[in-house]
């Protein structure tokens, strides 16, 4: 049970003077699972590697339970890292892969055996100790990688996109298993992913990163429902971002208009597909249906506004709409942004 504190951490790579992480701060509470989420190049993996000791910060402080670990090597830190590539030793069997780190720490042989067998049971690989790594499936190898970190009994578990190389079905199953294990052990966890579904389904909190900085830190439901910046709005889930102008309390863009009680000027309107209602219109249409996709439980209409701006609308009865139809729109929930910040939300 540990607290991780990252204070004003910066990482500048000398080659090209690239600022990968820029004065980043975050507190991770006891037993909490926090996801670092962002596009490629946002600094999330670099930050994780600094917590694990695989990159040295240019500035800032990292502490675990109040102890400064900023410049300790990986083997001196109370952390366990699970890499995307598994990084298993293929010339060793499963037991030896897990026991290797314990031997380096001079753990007695009987204690090594007890801990290895216990953690293999925990990850669903009881009895697999004598198997060689190359005899295992991708999902089993990922479980071994997780077990190799857990057997060290770290205070902080670090996961660097551990499911990225697996197929969708296996990813979904393993992320549920990992979340169950994390909650059972109550181990404080920092998890890097670029998969929104993983972050939304696993995290206690999500840190959305961009260009080495924090865009928003919140619970998954708040991140989805109340994005604080246009970047978060456009990055999390499917969002229609419509740029237009507000005049006299009305937002206008290419024939589409909506009440917006903010001061006059430019604005970006953000509307989820499920927050829009479509009506077929023979006259006065605000757009034209481009394509209709039927998912069985619902439909998704790709719609071109009158200036060809394309948006998406979720509909309960996709059979009511056909390509080329003129339609009008009504929004049940919107957010508006100006200068990178939210100015209105309904």
C-alpha positions in Angstrom: 0.0 0.0 0.0 1.9 3.0 -1.3 1.6 6.6 -2.4 3.4 7.7 -5.6 4.1 11.5 -5.9 5.5 13.0 -9.1 6.4 16.7 -8.7 7.3 19.0 -11.6 9.1 16.3 -13.5 10.6 17.3 -16.8 12.5 15.2 -19.4 14.4 16.9 -22.2 16.2 14.7 -24.7 19.5 16.3 -25.7 19.3 15.1 -29.3 17.1 17.8 -30.9 16.4 19.4 -27.5 13.0 17.7 -27.4 10.9 18.3 -24.3 9.2 14.9 -23.9 7.7 15.7 -20.4 7.1 19.2 -19.3 6.8 20.0 -15.5 4.4 17.1 -14.9 2.9 16.6 -11.5 0.6 13.8 -10.2 -0.3 12.1 -6.9 -1.4 8.5 -7.1 -3.1 7.2 -3.9 -2.8 4.0 -2.1 -4.2 1.1 -4.2 -5.3 3.4 -7.0 -5.0 2.5 -10.7 -4.2 5.6 -12.8 -4.1 5.4 -16.6 -1.8 7.7 -18.6 -3.7 8.2 -21.8 -2.7 10.1 -24.9 -1.6 10.0 -28.5 1.9 8.8 -29.6 4.5 11.3 -28.6 2.5 12.7 -25.6 5.2 11.7 -23.1 3.3 9.0 -21.3 5.8 6.1 -21.7 8.7 8.4 -21.0 7.1 9.4 -17.8 6.4 5.8 -16.8 10.1 4.9 -17.5 11.2 7.8 -15.3 9.1 6.4 -12.4 10.6 2.9 -13.1 14.2 4.3 -13.3 14.8 3.5 -17.0 15.0 7.2 -17.9 16.6 9.9 -15.8 14.5 13.1 -15.3 16.0 16.4 -16.3 14.3 18.0 -13.4 11.7 17.4 -10.7 11.1 14.9 -7.9 9.6 11.4 -7.7 8.8 9.9 -4.3 7.2 6.7 -3.0 5.9 6.8 0.5 7.8 10.0 1.0 11.2 8.5 0.0 13.0 10.3 -2.9 13.7 7.7 -5.7 14.3 10.2 -8.5 17.8 9.1 -9.2 17.8 5.5 -8.0 18.5 2.7 -10.5 15.6 0.4 -11.4 16.8 -2.5 -9.2 16.9 -0.2 -6.1 13.3 1.0 -6.6 10.2 -0.6 -5.0 8.6 -0.8 -8.5 7.8 -3.6 -10.9 7.5 -2.9 -14.6 5.6 -4.9 -17.3 6.8 -4.0 -20.8 4.8 -4.1 -24.0 7.3 -6.5 -25.5 7.0 -9.0 -22.5 10.9 -9.0 -22.3 11.0 -12.6 -21.2 14.1 -14.8 -21.4 13.3 -17.4 -23.9 16.1 -19.7 -22.9 14.6 -20.1 -19.4 11.4 -21.8 -18.3 8.6 -20.0 -16.6 9.8 -20.7 -13.1 13.3 -19.4 -13.8 12.0 -16.3 -15.5 10.1 -15.5 -12.3 12.9 -16.6 -9.9 15.7 -14.6 -11.5 14.9 -11.3 -9.9 14.4 -12.9 -6.5 17.8 -14.6 -6.7 19.5 -11.3 -7.4 17.9 -10.1 -4.2 19.3 -13.1 -2.4 15.9 -14.5 -1.4 16.2 -18.0 0.2 15.4 -20.8 -2.2 12.3 -22.1 -0.3 10.9 -18.5 -0.2 11.5 -18.2 -4.0 9.6 -21.4 -4.6 6.7 -20.3 -2.4 6.4 -16.9 -4.0 6.7 -18.1 -7.6 4.1 -20.8 -7.2 1.7 -18.4 -5.4 2.0 -15.7 -8.1 1.6 -18.3 -10.9 -1.7 -19.3 -9.3 -2.7 -15.7 -9.0 -2.3 -15.1 -12.7 -4.0 -18.4 -13.7 -0.8 -20.3 -14.6 -0.5 -22.8 -11.8 1.5 -25.8 -12.9 3.2 -23.9 -15.8 6.5 -23.4 -14.0 8.4 -26.0 -16.0 7.2 -24.8 -19.4 9.5 -22.8 -21.7 8.4 -19.4 -22.7 8.3 -20.3 -26.4 5.7 -23.0 -25.7 3.3 -20.4 -24.4 0.6 -18.3 -26.3 0.8 -14.5 -26.4 -1.7 -14.2 -23.6 0.2 -16.7 -21.4 3.5 -14.8 -22.0 1.8 -11.6 -20.9 0.6 -13.3 -17.8 4.2 -14.5 -17.1 5.5 -10.9 -17.6 2.9 -9.7 -15.1 3.8 -12.5 -12.7 7.5 -11.6 -12.9 6.8 -8.1 -11.7 4.3 -9.2 -9.0 6.6 -11.8 -7.5 9.0 -9.0 -6.5 6.1 -7.7 -4.3 6.6 -4.1 -5.6 5.0 -1.1 -3.9 4.2 0.4 -7.3 3.2 -1.6 -10.4 4.0 0.0 -13.8 2.3 -1.2 -16.9 3.6 0.0 -20.3 0.9 -0.8 -22.9 1.0 -4.5 -21.9 -1.8 -5.6 -24.2 -0.8 -3.7 -27.4 0.5 -6.7 -29.3 -2.6 -8.9 -28.5 -5.8 -9.4 -30.5 -8.9 -7.5 -29.4 -10.7 -10.5 -27.8 -7.6 -11.4 -25.7 -7.0 -7.7 -24.8 -10.5 -7.5 -23.4 -10.1 -10.7 -21.3 -6.7 -9.8 -20.0 -7.5 -6.3 -19.0 -10.4 -7.6 -16.9 -8.0 -10.2 -15.3 -5.3 -7.6 -14.6 -7.9 -5.2 -13.0 -9.2 -8.0 -10.8 -5.7 -8.9 -9.7 -4.8 -5.2 -9.0 -7.9 -4.8 -6.9 -7.4 -8.0 -5.1 -3.8 -7.1 -4.2 -4.7 -3.4 -3.7 -1.4 -2.5 -5.4 -0.9 1.1 -6.5 -0.6 1.0 -10.3 0.4 3.4 -13.1 -0.8 2.2 -16.5 0.2 3.6 -19.9 -2.2 3.0 -22.8 -3.3 4.7 -26.0 -6.5 2.6 -25.9 -9.5 4.6 -24.7 -11.5 1.5 -24.0 -8.8 0.2 -21.7 -8.5 3.5 -19.8 -12.3 3.9 -19.5 -12.9 0.3 -18.3 -9.8 -0.1 -16.0 -8.9 3.2 -14.4 -9.9 4.8 -11.1 -8.6 8.0 -12.7 -7.4 8.9 -16.2 -4.6 11.4 -17.0 -5.0 12.7 -20.5 -1.6 13.9 -21.8 -0.6 16.0 -24.7 2.8 17.3 -25.6 4.2 16.2 -22.3 1.6 18.0 -20.3 -1.6 17.2 -18.5 -4.8 18.2 -20.3 -7.2 16.7 -17.7 -7.2 14.4 -14.7 -10.5 12.9 -13.6 -12.6 9.8 -13.2 -13.4 8.0 -16.4 -17.0 9.0 -16.4 -16.1 12.7 -15.8 -13.5 12.6 -18.6 -16.2 11.2 -21.0 -19.1 13.5 -19.9 -17.2 16.7 -19.1 -14.1 17.1 -21.1 -12.4 20.4 -20.1 -10.6 21.1 -23.3 -11.4 20.7 -27.0 -8.4 18.2 -27.2 -9.9 16.0 -24.6 -13.3 16.3 -26.2 -12.0 15.2 -29.5 -9.7 12.5 -28.1 -12.0 10.6 -25.8 -14.7 8.6 -27.5 -16.5 9.8 -30.7 -17.2 13.6 -30.6 -18.5 16.0 -33.2 -16.4 19.2 -33.1 -18.1 22.0 -35.0 -16.3 25.3 -35.4 -18.5 28.3 -35.8 -19.5 31.8 -34.6 -21.7 33.1 -31.8 -23.7 36.2 -32.4 -26.6 37.4 -30.2 -26.7 34.1 -28.2 -26.9 31.9 -31.3 -24.1 29.6 -32.6 -24.1 29.3 -36.4 -22.2 27.1 -38.8 -23.2 26.3 -42.4 -26.9 26.5 -41.9 -26.7 24.7 -38.5 -27.6 26.9 -35.6 -28.2 26.4 -31.9 -28.8 28.6 -28.9 -25.6 29.3 -27.0 -25.7 31.8 -24.1 -22.1 33.1 -24.3 -20.4 36.3 -25.5 -20.1 36.9 -29.2 -17.1 35.4 -31.0 -15.7 32.2 -32.4 -16.5 28.9 -30.6 -16.2 25.2 -31.0 -19.3 23.2 -30.3 -18.8 19.6 -29.0 -21.7 17.1 -29.3 -21.7 13.4 -28.8 -23.4 11.3 -31.5 -25.9 10.0 -29.0 -26.8 13.6 -28.0 -28.1 14.5 -31.4 -31.6 13.8 -32.8 -32.3 13.6 -36.5 -35.4 14.5 -38.4 -36.0 13.9 -42.2 -36.7 17.3 -43.8 -37.9 18.0 -47.3 -37.2 21.7 -46.9 -34.9 23.8 -44.7 -32.5 21.0 -44.2 -29.3 21.6 -42.2 -27.4 18.7 -43.8 -27.6 15.6 -45.9 -27.2 11.9 -45.0 -23.9 10.5 -46.4 -24.0 7.0 -45.1 -26.0 4.8 -42.7 -24.5 1.9 -40.7 -26.7 -0.5 -38.9 -25.1 -2.1 -35.8 -28.2 -4.1 -34.9 -28.8 -2.4 -31.5 -28.5 1.1 -33.1 -27.4 2.9 -36.2 -24.8 5.5 -37.0 -25.5 8.2 -39.6 -22.6 10.0 -41.2 -24.0 13.4 -42.0 -22.7 16.3 -44.1 -23.6 19.7 -43.0 -24.3 22.2 -45.8 -20.6 23.1 -46.1 -19.6 19.4 -46.2 -18.5 19.3 -42.6 -19.1 15.7 -41.6 -20.5 14.7 -38.3 -21.9 11.4 -36.8 -25.3 10.9 -35.3 -26.5 7.8 -33.3 -30.0 6.8 -34.2 -32.3 4.1 -32.7 -33.9 3.2 -36.0 -31.4 3.4 -38.8 -33.9 2.1 -41.4 -35.6 5.5 -41.3 -32.7 7.2 -43.0 -31.1 6.8 -46.4 -28.2 8.4 -48.2 -29.0 11.7 -49.8 -31.9 12.6 -47.5 -32.0 16.1 -46.1 -32.3 16.3 -42.3 -32.5 18.8 -39.5 -30.7 18.4 -36.1 -31.5 19.0 -32.5 -28.9 18.6 -29.7 -29.8 17.4 -26.2 -26.4 18.1 -24.6 -23.6 20.3 -25.9 -20.3 21.8 -24.7 -18.7 24.9 -26.1 -15.0 25.9 -26.1 -13.1 29.1 -26.8 -9.3 29.6 -26.4 -8.8 26.0 -25.4 -11.2 26.1 -22.4 -14.8 25.2 -21.8 -17.2 28.2 -21.8 -20.6 26.5 -21.6 -22.1 23.1 -21.0 -25.6 21.7 -20.9 
